Amino acid sequence: MNQIVFEDKQGFTQAAFNEVTRIVSQHGASVLECLAPAFNTQQCLEHLAFVASEYAYDYSYIDAHLETFKKANSEFQDVFGEE
């Protein structure tokens, strides 16, 4: 069995934030592929970035994904006029 070892609790928590971001974004991408807006994904990533920021973690990875969903959802609204 492979083991992943972190130097400290902060490293573990940062990796957890990044993994949750990856999972949430993956789900959001499947929603967009069905030609539906991924507003819940956007809201979840916004909250995740806020929490990471409040606890002084690096939220740049979360923000990168968040910007992708903001843009996609905005384009969806422009084309279909739905919210």
Phi and psi restraints in degrees (range 20) as a CNS / XPLOR table:
assign (resid 1 and name C) (resid 2 and name N)
       (resid 2 and name CA) (resid 2 and name C) 1.0 -80.5 20.0 2
assign (resid 2 and name N) (resid 2 and name CA)
       (resid 2 and name C) (resid 3 and name N) 1.0 140.8 20.0 2
assign (resid 2 and name C) (resid 3 and name N)
       (resid 3 and name CA) (resid 3 and name C) 1.0 -117.1 20.0 2
assign (resid 3 and name N) (resid 3 and name CA)
       (resid 3 and name C) (resid 4 and name N) 1.0 141.0 20.0 2
assign (resid 3 and name C) (resid 4 and name N)
       (resid 4 and name CA) (resid 4 and name C) 1.0 -108.9 20.0 2
assign (resid 4 and name N) (resid 4 and name CA)
       (resid 4 and name C) (resid 5 and name N) 1.0 126.7 20.0 2
assign (resid 4 and name C) (resid 5 and name N)
       (resid 5 and name CA) (resid 5 and name C) 1.0 -116.2 20.0 2
assign (resid 5 and name N) (resid 5 and name CA)
       (resid 5 and name C) (resid 6 and name N) 1.0 132.8 20.0 2
assign (resid 5 and name C) (resid 6 and name N)
       (resid 6 and name CA) (resid 6 and name C) 1.0 -108.1 20.0 2
assign (resid 6 and name N) (resid 6 and name CA)
       (resid 6 and name C) (resid 7 and name N) 1.0 147.7 20.0 2
assign (resid 6 and name C) (resid 7 and name N)
       (resid 7 and name CA) (resid 7 and name C) 1.0 -65.2 20.0 2
assign (resid 7 and name N) (resid 7 and name CA)
       (resid 7 and name C) (resid 8 and name N) 1.0 -35.6 20.0 2
assign (resid 7 and name C) (resid 8 and name N)
       (resid 8 and name CA) (resid 8 and name C) 1.0 -157.0 20.0 2
assign (resid 8 and name N) (resid 8 and name CA)
       (resid 8 and name C) (resid 9 and name N) 1.0 176.8 20.0 2
assign (resid 8 and name C) (resid 9 and name N)
       (resid 9 and name CA) (resid 9 and name C) 1.0 -64.1 20.0 2
assign (resid 9 and name N) (resid 9 and name CA)
       (resid 9 and name C) (resid 10 and name N) 1.0 -35.2 20.0 2
assign (resid 9 and name C) (resid 10 and name N)
       (resid 10 and name CA) (resid 10 and name C) 1.0 -63.5 20.0 2
assign (resid 10 and name N) (resid 10 and name CA)
       (resid 10 and name C) (resid 11 and name N) 1.0 -41.3 20.0 2
assign (resid 10 and name C) (resid 11 and name N)
       (resid 11 and name CA) (resid 11 and name C) 1.0 -62.6 20.0 2
assign (resid 11 and name N) (resid 11 and name CA)
       (resid 11 and name C) (resid 12 and name N) 1.0 -40.3 20.0 2
assign (resid 11 and name C) (resid 12 and name N)
       (resid 12 and name CA) (resid 12 and name C) 1.0 -63.9 20.0 2
assign (resid 12 and name N) (resid 12 and name CA)
       (resid 12 and name C) (resid 13 and name N) 1.0 -46.3 20.0 2
assign (resid 12 and name C) (resid 13 and name N)
       (resid 13 and name CA) (resid 13 and name C) 1.0 -65.7 20.0 2
assign (resid 13 and name N) (resid 13 and name CA)
       (resid 13 and name C) (resid 14 and name N) 1.0 -39.2 20.0 2
assign (resid 13 and name C) (resid 14 and name N)
       (resid 14 and name CA) (resid 14 and name C) 1.0 -61.5 20.0 2
assign (resid 14 and name N) (resid 14 and name CA)
       (resid 14 and name C) (resid 15 and name N) 1.0 -43.9 20.0 2
assign (resid 14 and name C) (resid 15 and name N)
       (resid 15 and name CA) (resid 15 and name C) 1.0 -63.0 20.0 2
assign (resid 15 and name N) (resid 15 and name CA)
       (resid 15 and name C) (resid 16 and name N) 1.0 -36.7 20.0 2
assign (resid 15 and name C) (resid 16 and name N)
       (resid 16 and name CA) (resid 16 and name C) 1.0 -65.4 20.0 2
assign (resid 16 and name N) (resid 16 and name CA)
       (resid 16 and name C) (resid 17 and name N) 1.0 -44.4 20.0 2
assign (resid 16 and name C) (resid 17 and name N)
       (resid 17 and name CA) (resid 17 and name C) 1.0 -57.4 20.0 2
assign (resid 17 and name N) (resid 17 and name CA)
       (resid 17 and name C) (resid 18 and name N) 1.0 -45.1 20.0 2
assign (resid 17 and name C) (resid 18 and name N)
       (resid 18 and name CA) (resid 18 and name C) 1.0 -65.7 20.0 2
assign (resid 18 and name N) (resid 18 and name CA)
       (resid 18 and name C) (resid 19 and name N) 1.0 -39.1 20.0 2
assign (resid 18 and name C) (resid 19 and name N)
       (resid 19 and name CA) (resid 19 and name C) 1.0 -69.1 20.0 2
assign (resid 19 and name N) (resid 19 and name CA)
       (resid 19 and name C) (resid 20 and name N) 1.0 -41.7 20.0 2
assign (resid 19 and name C) (resid 20 and name N)
       (resid 20 and name CA) (resid 20 and name C) 1.0 -62.3 20.0 2
assign (resid 20 and name N) (resid 20 and name CA)
       (resid 20 and name C) (resid 21 and name N) 1.0 -40.8 20.0 2
assign (resid 20 and name C) (resid 21 and name N)
       (resid 21 and name CA) (resid 21 and name C) 1.0 -59.2 20.0 2
assign (resid 21 and name N) (resid 21 and name CA)
       (resid 21 and name C) (resid 22 and name N) 1.0 -44.4 20.0 2
assign (resid 21 and name C) (resid 22 and name N)
       (resid 22 and name CA) (resid 22 and name C) 1.0 -61.6 20.0 2
assign (resid 22 and name N) (resid 22 and name CA)
       (resid 22 and name C) (resid 23 and name N) 1.0 -44.4 20.0 2
assign (resid 22 and name C) (resid 23 and name N)
       (resid 23 and name CA) (resid 23 and name C) 1.0 -66.0 20.0 2
assign (resid 23 and name N) (resid 23 and name CA)
       (resid 23 and name C) (resid 24 and name N) 1.0 -46.7 20.0 2
assign (resid 23 and name C) (resid 24 and name N)
       (resid 24 and name CA) (resid 24 and name C) 1.0 -62.2 20.0 2
assign (resid 24 and name N) (resid 24 and name CA)
       (resid 24 and name C) (resid 25 and name N) 1.0 -42.7 20.0 2
assign (resid 24 and name C) (resid 25 and name N)
       (resid 25 and name CA) (resid 25 and name C) 1.0 -66.4 20.0 2
assign (resid 25 and name N) (resid 25 and name CA)
       (resid 25 and name C) (resid 26 and name N) 1.0 -37.1 20.0 2
assign (resid 25 and name C) (resid 26 and name N)
       (resid 26 and name CA) (resid 26 and name C) 1.0 -62.6 20.0 2
assign (resid 26 and name N) (resid 26 and name CA)
       (resid 26 and name C) (resid 27 and name N) 1.0 -42.8 20.0 2
assign (resid 26 and name C) (resid 27 and name N)
       (resid 27 and name CA) (resid 27 and name C) 1.0 -64.6 20.0 2
assign (resid 27 and name N) (resid 27 and name CA)
       (resid 27 and name C) (resid 28 and name N) 1.0 -44.2 20.0 2
assign (resid 27 and name C) (resid 28 and name N)
       (resid 28 and name CA) (resid 28 and name C) 1.0 -61.0 20.0 2
assign (resid 28 and name N) (resid 28 and name CA)
       (resid 28 and name C) (resid 29 and name N) 1.0 -37.5 20.0 2
assign (resid 28 and name C) (resid 29 and name N)
       (resid 29 and name CA) (resid 29 and name C) 1.0 -63.5 20.0 2
assign (resid 29 and name N) (resid 29 and name CA)
       (resid 29 and name C) (resid 30 and name N) 1.0 -38.3 20.0 2
assign (resid 29 and name C) (resid 30 and name N)
       (resid 30 and name CA) (resid 30 and name C) 1.0 -68.0 20.0 2
assign (resid 30 and name N) (resid 30 and name CA)
       (resid 30 and name C) (resid 31 and name N) 1.0 -32.0 20.0 2
assign (resid 30 and name C) (resid 31 and name N)
       (resid 31 and name CA) (resid 31 and name C) 1.0 -65.8 20.0 2
assign (resid 31 and name N) (resid 31 and name CA)
       (resid 31 and name C) (resid 32 and name N) 1.0 -46.9 20.0 2
assign (resid 31 and name C) (resid 32 and name N)
       (resid 32 and name CA) (resid 32 and name C) 1.0 -62.1 20.0 2
assign (resid 32 and name N) (resid 32 and name CA)
       (resid 32 and name C) (resid 33 and name N) 1.0 -35.4 20.0 2
assign (resid 32 and name C) (resid 33 and name N)
       (resid 33 and name CA) (resid 33 and name C) 1.0 -63.1 20.0 2
assign (resid 33 and name N) (resid 33 and name CA)
       (resid 33 and name C) (resid 34 and name N) 1.0 -23.7 20.0 2
assign (resid 33 and name C) (resid 34 and name N)
       (resid 34 and name CA) (resid 34 and name C) 1.0 -88.4 20.0 2
assign (resid 34 and name N) (resid 34 and name CA)
       (resid 34 and name C) (resid 35 and name N) 1.0 13.0 20.0 2
assign (resid 34 and name C) (resid 35 and name N)
       (resid 35 and name CA) (resid 35 and name C) 1.0 58.2 20.0 2
assign (resid 35 and name N) (resid 35 and name CA)
       (resid 35 and name C) (resid 36 and name N) 1.0 42.4 20.0 2
assign (resid 35 and name C) (resid 36 and name N)
       (resid 36 and name CA) (resid 36 and name C) 1.0 -126.5 20.0 2
assign (resid 36 and name N) (resid 36 and name CA)
       (resid 36 and name C) (resid 37 and name N) 1.0 148.4 20.0 2
assign (resid 36 and name C) (resid 37 and name N)
       (resid 37 and name CA) (resid 37 and name C) 1.0 -70.6 20.0 2
assign (resid 37 and name N) (resid 37 and name CA)
       (resid 37 and name C) (resid 38 and name N) 1.0 152.0 20.0 2
assign (resid 37 and name C) (resid 38 and name N)
       (resid 38 and name CA) (resid 38 and name C) 1.0 -112.4 20.0 2
assign (resid 38 and name N) (resid 38 and name CA)
       (resid 38 and name C) (resid 39 and name N) 1.0 56.6 20.0 2
assign (resid 38 and name C) (resid 39 and name N)
       (resid 39 and name CA) (resid 39 and name C) 1.0 -64.8 20.0 2
assign (resid 39 and name N) (resid 39 and name CA)
       (resid 39 and name C) (resid 40 and name N) 1.0 -37.8 20.0 2
assign (resid 39 and name C) (resid 40 and name N)
       (resid 40 and name CA) (resid 40 and name C) 1.0 -63.9 20.0 2
assign (resid 40 and name N) (resid 40 and name CA)
       (resid 40 and name C) (resid 41 and name N) 1.0 -37.4 20.0 2
assign (resid 40 and name C) (resid 41 and name N)
       (resid 41 and name CA) (resid 41 and name C) 1.0 -63.7 20.0 2
assign (resid 41 and name N) (resid 41 and name CA)
       (resid 41 and name C) (resid 42 and name N) 1.0 -44.4 20.0 2
assign (resid 41 and name C) (resid 42 and name N)
       (resid 42 and name CA) (resid 42 and name C) 1.0 -60.2 20.0 2
assign (resid 42 and name N) (resid 42 and name CA)
       (resid 42 and name C) (resid 43 and name N) 1.0 -46.2 20.0 2
assign (resid 42 and name C) (resid 43 and name N)
       (resid 43 and name CA) (resid 43 and name C) 1.0 -63.7 20.0 2
assign (resid 43 and name N) (resid 43 and name CA)
       (resid 43 and name C) (resid 44 and name N) 1.0 -40.5 20.0 2
assign (resid 43 and name C) (resid 44 and name N)
       (resid 44 and name CA) (resid 44 and name C) 1.0 -63.7 20.0 2
assign (resid 44 and name N) (resid 44 and name CA)
       (resid 44 and name C) (resid 45 and name N) 1.0 -45.0 20.0 2
assign (resid 44 and name C) (resid 45 and name N)
       (resid 45 and name CA) (resid 45 and name C) 1.0 -66.6 20.0 2
assign (resid 45 and name N) (resid 45 and name CA)
       (resid 45 and name C) (resid 46 and name N) 1.0 -35.7 20.0 2
assign (resid 45 and name C) (resid 46 and name N)
       (resid 46 and name CA) (resid 46 and name C) 1.0 -61.1 20.0 2
assign (resid 46 and name N) (resid 46 and name CA)
       (resid 46 and name C) (resid 47 and name N) 1.0 -44.9 20.0 2
assign (resid 46 and name C) (resid 47 and name N)
       (resid 47 and name CA) (resid 47 and name C) 1.0 -68.2 20.0 2
assign (resid 47 and name N) (resid 47 and name CA)
       (resid 47 and name C) (resid 48 and name N) 1.0 -40.8 20.0 2
assign (resid 47 and name C) (resid 48 and name N)
       (resid 48 and name CA) (resid 48 and name C) 1.0 -61.2 20.0 2
assign (resid 48 and name N) (resid 48 and name CA)
       (resid 48 and name C) (resid 49 and name N) 1.0 -42.7 20.0 2
assign (resid 48 and name C) (resid 49 and name N)
       (resid 49 and name CA) (resid 49 and name C) 1.0 -64.1 20.0 2
assign (resid 49 and name N) (resid 49 and name CA)
       (resid 49 and name C) (resid 50 and name N) 1.0 -40.1 20.0 2
assign (resid 49 and name C) (resid 50 and name N)
       (resid 50 and name CA) (resid 50 and name C) 1.0 -61.7 20.0 2
assign (resid 50 and name N) (resid 50 and name CA)
       (resid 50 and name C) (resid 51 and name N) 1.0 -47.4 20.0 2
assign (resid 50 and name C) (resid 51 and name N)
       (resid 51 and name CA) (resid 51 and name C) 1.0 -63.8 20.0 2
assign (resid 51 and name N) (resid 51 and name CA)
       (resid 51 and name C) (resid 52 and name N) 1.0 -45.3 20.0 2
assign (resid 51 and name C) (resid 52 and name N)
       (resid 52 and name CA) (resid 52 and name C) 1.0 -59.1 20.0 2
assign (resid 52 and name N) (resid 52 and name CA)
       (resid 52 and name C) (resid 53 and name N) 1.0 -42.6 20.0 2
assign (resid 52 and name C) (resid 53 and name N)
       (resid 53 and name CA) (resid 53 and name C) 1.0 -64.2 20.0 2
assign (resid 53 and name N) (resid 53 and name CA)
       (resid 53 and name C) (resid 54 and name N) 1.0 -43.9 20.0 2
assign (resid 53 and name C) (resid 54 and name N)
       (resid 54 and name CA) (resid 54 and name C) 1.0 -60.9 20.0 2
assign (resid 54 and name N) (resid 54 and name CA)
       (resid 54 and name C) (resid 55 and name N) 1.0 -32.0 20.0 2
assign (resid 54 and name C) (resid 55 and name N)
       (resid 55 and name CA) (resid 55 and name C) 1.0 -99.8 20.0 2
assign (resid 55 and name N) (resid 55 and name CA)
       (resid 55 and name C) (resid 56 and name N) 1.0 16.3 20.0 2
assign (resid 55 and name C) (resid 56 and name N)
       (resid 56 and name CA) (resid 56 and name C) 1.0 63.8 20.0 2
assign (resid 56 and name N) (resid 56 and name CA)
       (resid 56 and name C) (resid 57 and name N) 1.0 32.4 20.0 2
assign (resid 56 and name C) (resid 57 and name N)
       (resid 57 and name CA) (resid 57 and name C) 1.0 -94.1 20.0 2
assign (resid 57 and name N) (resid 57 and name CA)
       (resid 57 and name C) (resid 58 and name N) 1.0 159.8 20.0 2
assign (resid 57 and name C) (resid 58 and name N)
       (resid 58 and name CA) (resid 58 and name C) 1.0 -75.5 20.0 2
assign (resid 58 and name N) (resid 58 and name CA)
       (resid 58 and name C) (resid 59 and name N) 1.0 117.0 20.0 2
assign (resid 58 and name C) (resid 59 and name N)
       (resid 59 and name CA) (resid 59 and name C) 1.0 -107.5 20.0 2
assign (resid 59 and name N) (resid 59 and name CA)
       (resid 59 and name C) (resid 60 and name N) 1.0 16.5 20.0 2
assign (resid 59 and name C) (resid 60 and name N)
       (resid 60 and name CA) (resid 60 and name C) 1.0 -64.7 20.0 2
assign (resid 60 and name N) (resid 60 and name CA)
       (resid 60 and name C) (resid 61 and name N) 1.0 -36.4 20.0 2
assign (resid 60 and name C) (resid 61 and name N)
       (resid 61 and name CA) (resid 61 and name C) 1.0 -65.6 20.0 2
assign (resid 61 and name N) (resid 61 and name CA)
       (resid 61 and name C) (resid 62 and name N) 1.0 -41.6 20.0 2
assign (resid 61 and name C) (resid 62 and name N)
       (resid 62 and name CA) (resid 62 and name C) 1.0 -64.1 20.0 2
assign (resid 62 and name N) (resid 62 and name CA)
       (resid 62 and name C) (resid 63 and name N) 1.0 -46.3 20.0 2
assign (resid 62 and name C) (resid 63 and name N)
       (resid 63 and name CA) (resid 63 and name C) 1.0 -59.9 20.0 2
assign (resid 63 and name N) (resid 63 and name CA)
       (resid 63 and name C) (resid 64 and name N) 1.0 -38.7 20.0 2
assign (resid 63 and name C) (resid 64 and name N)
       (resid 64 and name CA) (resid 64 and name C) 1.0 -61.3 20.0 2
assign (resid 64 and name N) (resid 64 and name CA)
       (resid 64 and name C) (resid 65 and name N) 1.0 -44.3 20.0 2
assign (resid 64 and name C) (resid 65 and name N)
       (resid 65 and name CA) (resid 65 and name C) 1.0 -68.1 20.0 2
assign (resid 65 and name N) (resid 65 and name CA)
       (resid 65 and name C) (resid 66 and name N) 1.0 -41.0 20.0 2
assign (resid 65 and name C) (resid 66 and name N)
       (resid 66 and name CA) (resid 66 and name C) 1.0 -59.1 20.0 2
assign (resid 66 and name N) (resid 66 and name CA)
       (resid 66 and name C) (resid 67 and name N) 1.0 -44.8 20.0 2
assign (resid 66 and name C) (resid 67 and name N)
       (resid 67 and name CA) (resid 67 and name C) 1.0 -61.7 20.0 2
assign (resid 67 and name N) (resid 67 and name CA)
       (resid 67 and name C) (resid 68 and name N) 1.0 -36.6 20.0 2
assign (resid 67 and name C) (resid 68 and name N)
       (resid 68 and name CA) (resid 68 and name C) 1.0 -61.2 20.0 2
assign (resid 68 and name N) (resid 68 and name CA)
       (resid 68 and name C) (resid 69 and name N) 1.0 -44.8 20.0 2
assign (resid 68 and name C) (resid 69 and name N)
       (resid 69 and name CA) (resid 69 and name C) 1.0 -74.2 20.0 2
assign (resid 69 and name N) (resid 69 and name CA)
       (resid 69 and name C) (resid 70 and name N) 1.0 -33.5 20.0 2
assign (resid 69 and name C) (resid 70 and name N)
       (resid 70 and name CA) (resid 70 and name C) 1.0 -60.2 20.0 2
assign (resid 70 and name N) (resid 70 and name CA)
       (resid 70 and name C) (resid 71 and name N) 1.0 -46.0 20.0 2
assign (resid 70 and name C) (resid 71 and name N)
       (resid 71 and name CA) (resid 71 and name C) 1.0 -64.7 20.0 2
assign (resid 71 and name N) (resid 71 and name CA)
       (resid 71 and name C) (resid 72 and name N) 1.0 -47.3 20.0 2
assign (resid 71 and name C) (resid 72 and name N)
       (resid 72 and name CA) (resid 72 and name C) 1.0 -62.8 20.0 2
assign (resid 72 and name N) (resid 72 and name CA)
       (resid 72 and name C) (resid 73 and name N) 1.0 -43.5 20.0 2
assign (resid 72 and name C) (resid 73 and name N)
       (resid 73 and name CA) (resid 73 and name C) 1.0 -67.1 20.0 2
assign (resid 73 and name N) (resid 73 and name CA)
       (resid 73 and name C) (resid 74 and name N) 1.0 -37.1 20.0 2
assign (resid 73 and name C) (resid 74 and name N)
       (resid 74 and name CA) (resid 74 and name C) 1.0 -64.3 20.0 2
assign (resid 74 and name N) (resid 74 and name CA)
       (resid 74 and name C) (resid 75 and name N) 1.0 -43.7 20.0 2
assign (resid 74 and name C) (resid 75 and name N)
       (resid 75 and name CA) (resid 75 and name C) 1.0 -63.6 20.0 2
assign (resid 75 and name N) (resid 75 and name CA)
       (resid 75 and name C) (resid 76 and name N) 1.0 -39.4 20.0 2
assign (resid 75 and name C) (resid 76 and name N)
       (resid 76 and name CA) (resid 76 and name C) 1.0 -60.7 20.0 2
assign (resid 76 and name N) (resid 76 and name CA)
       (resid 76 and name C) (resid 77 and name N) 1.0 -45.0 20.0 2
assign (resid 76 and name C) (resid 77 and name N)
       (resid 77 and name CA) (resid 77 and name C) 1.0 -63.8 20.0 2
assign (resid 77 and name N) (resid 77 and name CA)
       (resid 77 and name C) (resid 78 and name N) 1.0 -40.1 20.0 2
assign (resid 77 and name C) (resid 78 and name N)
       (resid 78 and name CA) (resid 78 and name C) 1.0 -62.6 20.0 2
assign (resid 78 and name N) (resid 78 and name CA)
       (resid 78 and name C) (resid 79 and name N) 1.0 -41.3 20.0 2
assign (resid 78 and name C) (resid 79 and name N)
       (resid 79 and name CA) (resid 79 and name C) 1.0 -78.6 20.0 2
assign (resid 79 and name N) (resid 79 and name CA)
       (resid 79 and name C) (resid 80 and name N) 1.0 -47.0 20.0 2
assign (resid 79 and name C) (resid 80 and name N)
       (resid 80 and name CA) (resid 80 and name C) 1.0 -102.0 20.0 2
assign (resid 80 and name N) (resid 80 and name CA)
       (resid 80 and name C) (resid 81 and name N) 1.0 -12.1 20.0 2
assign (resid 80 and name C) (resid 81 and name N)
       (resid 81 and name CA) (resid 81 and name C) 1.0 63.4 20.0 2
assign (resid 81 and name N) (resid 81 and name CA)
       (resid 81 and name C) (resid 82 and name N) 1.0 29.4 20.0 2
assign (resid 81 and name C) (resid 82 and name N)
       (resid 82 and name CA) (resid 82 and name C) 1.0 -113.7 20.0 2
assign (resid 82 and name N) (resid 82 and name CA)
       (resid 82 and name C) (resid 83 and name N) 1.0 157.0 20.0 2
